[in-house]
Amino acid sequence: MAGEIIRKVITLFWFRLEVQEPIAEYIWFDYNDNINHSYMEGTWEDDEIENIVVDICYFP
């Protein structure tokens, strides 16, 4: 199972992102980074954004 996950991640980041036009740019968010609504989607109110930080970041 771990081998399959590693293979899928490599396929995603090495091959699939390179064939898109324009080439997709990926950004890694660190734990406790502030929420940036221009890069992130979520269910938060506009007045809450300055008090929310990244806890778990995942792919849909």
GIWOLIN-V133154 format. One record per pair of residues at least 12 apart in sequence whose C-alpha atoms are under 10 Angstrom apart, sorted by the first residue. I is the first residue (numbers start at 1). J is the second residue. D is the distance in whole Angstrom. If there is no record, write none. Layout:
I;J;D, I;J;D
This chain:
13;26;9, 27;39;9, 28;57;9, 29;54;7, 29;55;10, 29;56;9, 29;57;7, 30;53;9, 30;54;7, 30;55;9, 30;56;9, 30;57;9, 31;53;8, 31;54;5, 31;55;6, 31;56;7, 31;57;8, 32;52;9, 32;53;5, 32;54;5, 32;55;6, 32;56;9, 33;52;9, 33;53;5, 33;54;5, 33;55;8, 34;49;8, 34;50;7, 34;51;8, 34;52;6, 34;53;4, 34;54;6, 34;55;10, 35;48;10, 35;49;6, 35;50;7, 35;51;8, 35;52;6, 35;53;5, 35;54;6, 35;55;10, 36;49;8, 36;50;9, 36;52;10, 36;53;9, 36;54;10, 37;49;8, 40;54;10, 40;57;10
